[in-house]
Structure formats: C-alpha cells, structure tokens
C-alpha cells in the first residue's frame, strides 16, 4: 500500500468512528409545552355542477346502452 492509499483508509476509518460516536449520543429532548393545534377553516361544498349542452355541430350519437351479445346486436 502506498502512502496515499493509507491516508485514504485512515480517513475512512476516522469518518466511520466519528459517525458511530455521533449516532450513539442522546437524542434532543422533546419540547416541554404542548404543541398548539392550528384552527382549520371549515370545509365548504362546491356549487353543484351544471350540465353542459352538447354542441349541435358534432352530430355524434351514442347508444343509450352498450350493444348486447346475447341479443345479437352488432358492435359496429
């Protein structure tokens, strides 16, 4: 091993030990006073949706019910 590799290995060992040391310390304590709960605005219902009129220029007609294979109705 050359000197550069040894320094890099020593750096990794030092970083690993320092991270392990900091991970084992006591956590910060919780706040002593209770946390206030914010007041929420009441939810309101949106106005009912109005049906939109179909444009006349489309001239597309859909069947009321899908075609039935039992009644031998064609699909197309």
C-alpha positions in Angstrom: 0.0 0.0 0.0 1.3 3.4 -0.8 1.0 6.5 1.4 -2.0 7.9 -0.5 -4.0 4.7 0.0 -3.0 4.5 3.7 -4.2 8.1 4.2 -7.5 7.4 2.4 -8.1 4.3 4.5 -7.3 6.2 7.7 -9.7 9.0 6.7 -12.5 6.4 6.1 -11.8 4.8 9.5 -11.8 8.2 11.2 -15.1 9.2 9.5 -16.7 5.8 10.3 -15.7 6.1 14.0 -16.9 9.7 14.3 -20.3 8.9 12.7 -20.7 5.9 15.0 -19.8 8.1 18.0 -22.4 10.8 17.0 -25.0 8.2 16.3 -24.8 6.8 19.8 -25.3 10.2 21.6 -28.6 11.0 23.3 -31.3 12.5 21.1 -32.6 16.0 21.7 -35.4 16.2 24.2 -39.0 16.8 23.2 -40.5 20.3 23.9 -42.0 20.6 27.4 -45.1 22.6 26.4 -47.8 21.0 24.3 -47.8 21.9 20.7 -50.8 24.1 19.7 -53.1 22.7 17.1 -53.9 25.3 14.5 -57.6 26.1 13.9 -58.7 24.8 10.5 -61.1 26.6 8.2 -64.4 24.7 7.8 -64.8 22.9 4.5 -67.5 24.1 2.2 -69.1 22.1 -0.6 -68.6 23.4 -4.1 -71.7 24.5 -6.0 -73.5 21.8 -8.0 -72.2 21.3 -11.5 -74.5 22.5 -14.3 -74.8 20.1 -17.2 -73.1 21.4 -20.4 -75.1 21.4 -23.6 -73.8 19.3 -26.4 -72.8 21.2 -29.5 -75.1 20.6 -32.4 -72.3 20.6 -35.0 -70.8 17.4 -33.7 -73.7 15.3 -34.8 -72.3 12.3 -32.8 -74.9 10.0 -31.4 -74.0 7.3 -28.8 -76.4 4.5 -27.9 -78.2 4.6 -24.6 -76.8 1.2 -23.6 -73.8 -0.7 -25.0 -74.6 -3.4 -27.6 -75.5 -6.8 -26.2 -74.0 -10.1 -27.5 -77.0 -12.0 -26.0 -79.4 -10.0 -28.1 -77.1 -10.5 -31.2 -76.7 -6.7 -31.6 -73.8 -5.7 -33.8 -70.8 -4.0 -32.2 -70.1 -1.7 -35.2 
